[in-house]
């Protein structure tokens, strides 16, 4: 789960921590389903919701990783931003995070190098698919299975966002909710997701977020589709993944598993390319990573 403000909430709030009934419903679902959760935390969130994070830590099996400090795509790969997030995390939890996720997956080559410099074990940023719009991306050249990024003797594991094979449709909870559980199950059967995935969720996938002004009609329609069924859809899909043979683990466990694979693909850092939709691949030299563009810190991804 990306732990951040609800989508397009200008006050930087989330209903999951503001409304006890939603919090308890989530806790009960996770306990009943018997799964482990990794929370990718926007660390500036701790100033407002630190008590809620502590309670979540007590109530469910959860480990935490970083989702930047400010949730701003313009700065999320910068060394100072990553160091600030890590310091805030360390001051709160008494230990350092081993994993990172950039907002909307916009991790540049330089950002990934910064993660290596700072000793991170894994990154989970890349959307290996296509999404149009201001927060869009075009990354069908990226693998959908986990892989290792190398720089000399340094390396970091990369866990792409879940995408279906061949058609490369995004397949985290935001999109499963959009497709509906019936179509999602059929797509999962025809175009199986990778054998190792980080099944992405947000708190606002479980209910209708309180949207600020400025959300387009199309965005609003997508965000509110099946919003009253978010909890049920998550529980249904957990069951269907389990029936398909998946086990549920923390990202640290998945790192251990992935490290043990004998044929894990790798990619040299100097071949890393991440394209935002505004910078189509054919508009850039093939060896140039696109620059991150500013995004409101309250915009969730």
C-alpha positions in Angstrom: 0.0 0.0 0.0 1.2 3.5 -0.9 0.5 5.4 2.3 -0.1 9.0 1.3 -2.8 11.6 1.0 -6.0 10.5 -0.8 -6.0 11.3 -4.5 -6.5 15.0 -5.2 -7.0 15.9 -1.6 -5.7 19.5 -1.3 -5.5 19.2 2.5 -3.2 16.3 2.4 -5.6 14.1 4.3 -6.7 10.4 4.0 -10.0 9.0 5.2 -8.3 5.8 6.3 -6.7 7.5 9.3 -9.4 10.2 9.8 -12.3 7.8 10.1 -12.0 5.0 12.6 -14.6 2.8 10.9 -12.5 2.6 7.7 -9.3 1.9 9.6 -10.9 -0.9 11.6 -12.5 -2.4 8.4 -9.1 -2.4 6.7 -7.4 -4.0 9.8 -10.1 -6.7 9.9 -9.8 -7.4 6.2 -6.0 -7.9 6.4 -6.3 -10.1 9.5 -9.1 -12.2 7.9 -7.2 -12.6 4.6 -4.0 -13.5 6.4 -1.6 -11.4 4.2 1.4 -9.3 4.9 1.5 -5.6 3.9 4.4 -3.4 2.9 3.5 0.3 3.4 5.4 2.7 1.0 5.3 5.7 3.2 5.4 9.4 2.3 7.4 10.4 5.3 6.0 13.9 5.6 2.8 12.1 6.4 4.2 11.2 9.8 3.8 14.7 11.1 0.0 14.4 10.9 -0.6 10.7 11.1 2.3 9.3 13.1 -0.1 8.0 15.8 -2.2 6.2 13.1 0.9 4.6 11.6 1.9 3.3 15.1 -1.5 1.9 15.5 -1.4 0.2 12.1 2.0 -1.3 13.0 0.5 -2.8 16.1 -2.7 -4.1 14.4 -1.5 -5.9 11.2 1.7 -7.6 9.9 3.2 -4.6 8.1 6.7 -3.4 7.2 7.4 0.1 5.8 9.5 1.4 2.9 9.8 4.9 1.5 7.6 6.7 -1.0 9.6 9.9 -0.9 9.2 12.7 1.6 7.1 15.3 -0.3 5.4 13.1 -3.0 6.7 15.5 -5.7 7.8 14.0 -9.0 10.2 16.9 -9.6 12.3 16.0 -6.6 11.6 12.4 -5.7 14.8 11.1 -7.3 17.1 13.8 -5.8 19.6 12.8 -3.3 18.5 15.4 -0.8 14.9 14.3 -1.0 15.8 10.6 -0.5 18.1 11.4 2.4 15.4 13.5 4.1 12.9 10.7 3.7 15.3 8.2 5.1 16.2 10.5 8.1 12.6 11.1 8.9 11.9 7.3 8.7 14.9 6.5 10.9 13.9 9.1 13.5 10.5 7.6 13.7 11.1 3.8 13.4 14.7 3.7 14.8 16.0 1.9 11.6 16.5 2.6 7.9 14.2 1.6 5.1 15.6 -0.8 2.5 13.1 0.0 -0.3 11.9 3.0 -2.2 9.1 3.9 -4.6 8.9 7.2 -6.5 5.6 9.0 -7.1 4.0 7.9 -10.4 7.1 5.7 -10.8 9.1 8.6 -12.1 12.6 7.4 -11.0 15.3 8.7 -13.3 18.7 7.1 -13.9 20.2 9.6 -11.5 17.6 8.8 -8.9 18.3 5.1 -9.2 22.0 5.8 -8.8 21.3 7.8 -5.7 19.4 4.8 -4.2 22.5 2.6 -4.9 24.8 5.2 -3.3 22.6 5.3 -0.2 22.5 1.5 0.1 18.9 0.7 -0.7 18.2 -2.9 -1.5 15.3 -2.4 -3.9 13.2 0.0 -5.8 9.6 -0.5 -6.8 8.9 2.4 -9.1 8.6 1.4 -12.8 5.2 1.2 -14.5 6.1 -1.1 -17.5 3.0 0.0 -19.4 1.3 3.1 -21.0 -0.9 5.7 -19.3 -1.8 9.0 -21.1 -2.3 12.3 -19.4 -0.4 14.7 -17.2 0.9 12.0 -14.9 1.3 9.4 -17.7 4.2 7.3 -18.8 5.3 5.2 -21.8 7.5 2.3 -20.6 6.6 -0.8 -22.6 10.4 -1.3 -23.2 10.7 -2.1 -19.4 10.5 -5.7 -18.1 7.3 -6.8 -16.2 9.3 -9.3 -14.1 11.7 -8.3 -11.3 15.2 -7.6 -12.5 18.5 -6.3 -11.2 20.0 -2.9 -12.1 23.8 -2.9 -12.0 26.5 -0.3 -11.9 29.9 -1.9 -11.6 29.9 -3.8 -8.4 26.8 -2.0 -7.1 23.3 -3.2 -7.8 19.7 -2.8 -6.8 16.6 -5.0 -7.3 13.8 -3.5 -9.3 10.2 -4.6 -8.8 7.9 -3.2 -11.5 4.3 -2.3 -10.8 2.1 -5.3 -11.8 1.2 -5.5 -15.4 -0.5 -8.3 -17.4 1.6 -10.2 -19.9 1.4 -9.4 -23.6 -1.2 -6.6 -23.3 0.7 -4.8 -20.5 -2.4 -3.5 -18.8 -1.8 -2.2 -15.3 -3.0 -4.7 -12.7 -2.9 -3.2 -9.3 -6.0 -2.5 -7.2 -6.7 0.9 -8.8 -7.1 -0.7 -12.2 -8.7 -3.9 -11.0 -11.4 -1.7 -9.4 -11.7 0.2 -12.7 -12.1 -3.0 -14.7 -14.3 -4.7 -12.2 -13.6 -8.1 -10.5 -15.2 -10.2 -13.3 -13.2 -8.7 -16.2 -10.1 -8.6 -14.0 -10.4 -12.4 -13.3 -10.8 -13.1 -17.0 -7.9 -11.0 -17.9 -5.7 -12.6 -15.2 -6.6 -16.0 -16.6 -5.9 -15.1 -20.3 -2.9 -12.8 -19.7 -1.2 -14.1 -16.5 0.6 -11.5 -14.4 4.3 -12.2 -13.5 5.1 -14.9 -11.0 6.5 -12.2 -8.6 4.5 -9.0 -8.3 4.1 -6.1 -5.9 0.3 -5.9 -5.8 -0.2 -2.1 -5.6 -3.0 -0.6 -3.5 -3.8 2.9 -2.0 -6.1 3.7 0.8 -8.4 5.7 -1.5 -8.8 2.5 -3.6 -11.0 1.2 -0.8 -13.6 4.0 -0.7 -14.6 7.3 -2.4 -11.9 9.9 -1.8 -12.9 13.5 -0.9 -11.8 15.1 -4.2 -10.7 18.7 -4.4 -11.5 21.0 -7.2 -9.5 20.5 -10.4 -10.2 16.8 -10.9 -11.4 16.2 -14.5 -14.7 14.5 -15.2 -12.9 11.5 -16.6 -10.6 11.2 -13.6 -13.5 11.5 -11.2 -15.5 8.9 -13.0 -12.5 6.5 -12.9 -11.7 7.2 -9.3 -15.3 6.7 -8.1 -16.0 3.5 -10.2 -16.7 0.7 -7.8 -15.6 2.9 -4.9 -18.3 1.5 -2.7 -16.9 -2.0 -3.3 -13.2 -1.3 -2.8 -12.8 -3.5 0.3 -14.8 -6.3 -1.2 -12.8 -6.2 -4.4 -9.5 -6.3 -2.6 -10.6 -9.3 -0.6 -11.9 -11.1 -3.6 -8.7 -10.5 -5.6 -6.6 -11.7 -2.7 -8.5 -14.9 -2.8 -8.1 -15.2 -6.6 -4.4 -14.6 -6.4 -4.1 -17.2 -3.7 -6.2 -19.7 -5.8 -3.8 -19.1 -8.7 -0.9 -20.2 -6.5 0.5 -16.9 -5.2 1.8 -16.5 -1.6 1.8 -13.2 0.2 5.0 -11.8 1.7 6.7 -8.5 2.7 8.9 -6.9 0.1 11.9 -7.9 2.2 10.9 -11.5 1.9 10.4 -11.1 -1.8 13.9 -9.6 -2.1 15.3 -12.8 -0.4 13.3 -14.9 -2.8 14.4 -12.9 -5.9 18.0 -12.9 -4.8 17.9 -16.7 -4.8 16.7 -17.0 -8.4 19.5 -18.3 -10.7 18.5 -16.6 -13.9 17.4 -13.2 -12.7 17.6 -10.7 -15.6 19.8 -7.6 -15.2 20.1 -4.2 -16.8 23.2 -1.8 -16.6 22.3 1.5 -15.1 23.5 3.4 -18.2 20.8 1.6 -20.2 18.0 2.8 -17.8 15.3 4.8 -19.6 12.1 6.0 -17.9 9.7 8.0 -20.1 6.9 10.3 -19.0 4.0 10.4 -21.5 4.8 14.0 -22.5 8.3 12.8 -23.6 7.5 10.0 -26.1 10.4 7.7 -26.7 10.7 8.7 -30.3 11.2 12.4 -29.3 14.3 11.6 -27.2 17.7 10.1 -27.8 17.6 6.5 -26.8 20.3 7.0 -24.1 18.6 10.0 -22.4 16.3 9.5 -19.5 13.4 11.9 -19.3 13.3 14.5 -16.6 10.8 14.4 -13.9 8.1 17.0 -14.1 6.5 18.9 -11.2 3.4 17.4 -9.6 1.3 18.5 -6.7 2.4 16.8 -3.5 -1.2 16.0 -2.9 -1.7 14.1 -6.1 -1.5 10.4 -5.4 0.1 7.7 -7.5 
